[in-house]
Amino acid sequence: MWNVTCPVCGKPAFKWIIKVILGPAKTAGCRSCRAEVSVSWKPLMAGVFLFVAFVLVGSMPDTPFLDTSVAVAAFVVIVLGWVAWFVRAPLVKGDDLKY
């Protein structure tokens, strides 16, 4: 479920909690092949974009988000969708993080 498969050897790289803590800025060694792997930056940036869009749309006059139930429902859908994407996002090699 947490997709912690190493992109080099195809075996589990580490426990799921490491994926949550790691984030895209750091790398960790795979416990099988010792290759440096990290979390993809795409889900994180999509989450930031969606949150900023939610805040901007919520601050506009005559927005449907003035109704609390609509705002909470939209926020829950955004957060759950982002979490589902983050959980399933594949790991990337540490070399792929350098531009």
C-alpha positions in Angstrom: 0.0 0.0 0.0 2.7 2.5 0.9 4.8 1.8 -2.2 8.3 1.8 -0.6 9.8 -0.3 -3.5 13.4 0.6 -4.3 13.6 1.8 -8.0 17.0 0.0 -8.3 16.5 -3.5 -6.8 12.7 -3.7 -6.6 12.7 -4.8 -3.0 11.2 -2.8 -0.1 13.7 0.0 0.6 12.6 0.9 4.2 9.5 1.0 6.4 6.5 3.2 5.5 7.1 5.6 8.4 10.5 6.5 6.9 8.7 7.6 3.7 6.5 9.9 5.7 9.5 11.4 7.6 11.9 11.5 4.7 10.2 13.8 2.2 11.7 14.8 -1.1 14.6 16.9 0.2 16.6 14.0 1.7 17.7 10.6 0.7 18.0 7.3 2.6 19.8 4.1 1.8 17.8 1.1 0.6 18.2 -1.7 3.2 18.7 -4.3 0.4 21.0 -2.7 -2.1 22.1 0.5 -0.3 21.2 2.7 -3.2 20.2 6.3 -2.2 16.4 6.7 -2.7 14.0 9.5 -1.9 10.3 10.4 -2.2 9.2 12.1 -5.4 8.7 15.8 -5.2 5.6 15.9 -7.4 3.0 14.9 -4.8 4.4 17.5 -2.4 4.3 20.3 -4.9 0.8 19.3 -6.0 -0.3 19.4 -2.4 1.2 22.9 -2.0 -0.5 24.1 -5.2 -3.9 22.7 -4.1 -3.7 24.3 -0.7 -2.7 27.7 -2.1 -5.6 27.5 -4.6 -8.0 26.5 -1.8 -6.9 29.5 0.2 -7.1 31.9 -2.7 -10.5 30.7 -3.8 -11.7 30.8 -0.2 -10.7 34.4 0.1 -12.7 35.6 -2.9 -16.0 37.3 -2.4 -19.1 35.3 -3.1 -17.3 32.1 -3.1 -19.1 28.8 -2.3 -16.5 28.3 0.5 -18.3 30.9 2.6 -20.5 28.0 3.6 -18.6 26.1 6.2 -19.9 22.7 5.2 -18.8 23.2 1.6 -15.3 24.5 2.7 -14.8 21.6 5.0 -16.0 19.0 2.5 -13.7 20.5 -0.2 -10.7 20.6 2.2 -11.3 16.9 3.2 -11.5 15.8 -0.5 -8.3 17.7 -1.3 -6.4 16.3 1.7 -7.5 12.7 1.2 -6.7 12.8 -2.5 -3.3 14.2 -1.8 -2.6 11.6 0.9 -3.7 8.8 -1.5 -1.3 10.1 -4.2 1.6 10.5 -1.7 1.1 7.0 -0.4 1.2 5.5 -3.9 3.9 7.7 -5.3 7.0 5.7 -6.2 10.4 6.3 -4.7 13.1 7.8 -6.9 16.8 7.3 -7.1 18.8 9.9 -5.1 20.7 10.8 -8.3 17.4 11.9 -10.0 17.0 14.7 -7.4 20.0 16.6 -8.8 19.4 18.9 -11.7 
